[in-house]
Amino acid sequence: QVQLVESGGGLVQAGGSLRLSCVASGLTFSDYAMAWFRQAPGKEREIVAAIIRTGGATYYAPSVNGRFTISRENAKNTVLLQMDSVEVEDTAVYYCAAGAFVVYPSLLIATSYNYWGQGTQVTVSS
């Protein structure tokens, strides 16, 4: 049974930092591209960042580029999202997703991903 378990969400002030973690089990982690999506109230789910299987390439949504960093540790079945200089607009539920052998540009599309975590709430206060 595949599981993706996110942690690290919470309340942070604008300008601060937060690190999200997602641990995967039940799959061959190195076969999967990984991504973080987010969904704010009343809005559609959107891509935040994605990383290919080897970790050798990453993609960021323009709204977070330069502020967020995605990374992965294949030996630990873990993908991280370092969030710096957070803004009120970053408030959302953040989801970890795993997609088997997904490559760009399919990395950007939610339907490319086979497995999803339960989500972790990130709230940025002004």
C-alpha positions in Angstrom: 0.0 0.0 0.0 1.5 3.3 -1.1 1.5 6.1 1.4 2.7 9.7 1.2 2.8 11.4 4.6 3.4 15.2 4.7 4.5 17.1 7.8 5.9 20.5 8.7 2.9 22.7 8.0 1.7 25.4 10.4 1.3 29.1 11.1 4.1 31.4 10.1 4.5 35.2 9.7 5.0 36.8 6.4 8.6 36.9 5.5 9.4 33.8 7.6 10.3 30.2 6.6 8.8 26.8 6.8 10.0 23.4 5.6 7.6 20.7 4.5 8.5 17.1 4.4 6.9 14.1 2.6 7.9 10.6 3.3 6.8 7.9 0.8 6.4 4.2 1.5 5.1 1.2 -0.5 6.8 2.2 -3.8 10.2 2.3 -5.5 10.8 6.0 -4.7 13.5 6.5 -7.4 10.9 5.5 -10.1 8.7 8.5 -9.2 8.9 12.2 -10.0 7.7 14.1 -7.0 5.8 17.4 -6.7 4.2 19.7 -4.3 0.8 21.2 -5.2 -1.3 23.6 -3.2 -5.0 24.5 -3.0 -6.3 27.7 -1.4 -10.0 28.1 -0.4 -12.1 28.7 -3.4 -9.2 28.1 -5.8 -8.1 25.2 -8.0 -5.2 23.0 -7.1 -2.0 24.3 -8.6 1.6 23.1 -9.0 4.1 24.7 -6.7 7.3 22.7 -7.5 8.3 19.4 -9.0 11.5 17.4 -9.2 12.5 14.6 -11.5 13.4 11.1 -10.4 17.1 11.7 -10.1 16.7 15.1 -8.6 18.7 16.5 -11.4 16.1 19.0 -12.6 13.4 21.0 -10.9 10.4 23.2 -11.8 8.9 26.0 -9.9 5.7 28.0 -10.4 6.5 31.6 -11.2 4.9 32.8 -8.0 7.3 30.8 -5.8 10.5 30.8 -8.0 13.4 32.2 -6.0 11.6 31.7 -2.7 10.9 28.0 -2.5 13.3 25.1 -3.0 12.3 21.5 -3.7 14.8 18.6 -3.0 14.7 14.9 -2.6 16.7 12.2 -0.8 16.1 9.0 -2.6 17.8 6.9 0.1 15.3 8.2 2.7 12.2 8.2 0.4 11.8 11.8 1.2 10.9 15.0 -0.7 11.3 18.4 0.9 9.9 21.9 0.2 11.9 24.7 1.8 9.7 27.8 1.9 11.5 31.1 2.5 10.2 34.7 2.4 6.6 33.4 2.6 3.7 35.6 1.7 0.1 35.7 2.8 -0.8 34.4 -0.7 1.1 31.2 0.1 -1.7 30.2 2.5 -3.1 26.9 1.3 -3.2 23.2 1.9 0.0 21.7 0.5 -0.1 18.2 -1.1 2.8 15.9 -1.9 2.3 13.9 -5.1 4.2 11.0 -6.8 4.1 10.2 -10.5 5.7 7.1 -12.1 8.3 8.1 -14.7 6.7 11.5 -15.2 8.8 13.9 -17.3 8.4 17.5 -18.3 6.0 19.0 -19.3 3.7 16.4 -17.7 5.4 17.3 -14.4 3.2 20.4 -14.3 -0.1 18.5 -14.5 -2.0 17.1 -11.5 -3.4 14.2 -13.5 0.1 12.9 -14.2 0.5 11.9 -10.6 -0.5 8.5 -9.3 -0.4 9.0 -5.5 -1.2 11.9 -3.2 -0.7 12.7 0.4 -3.4 13.9 2.8 -2.2 17.5 2.7 -0.8 19.8 5.3 -2.1 23.3 6.1 0.2 26.3 5.7 -1.1 29.6 7.0 0.9 32.8 6.6 -0.2 35.7 8.7 0.5 39.4 7.8 
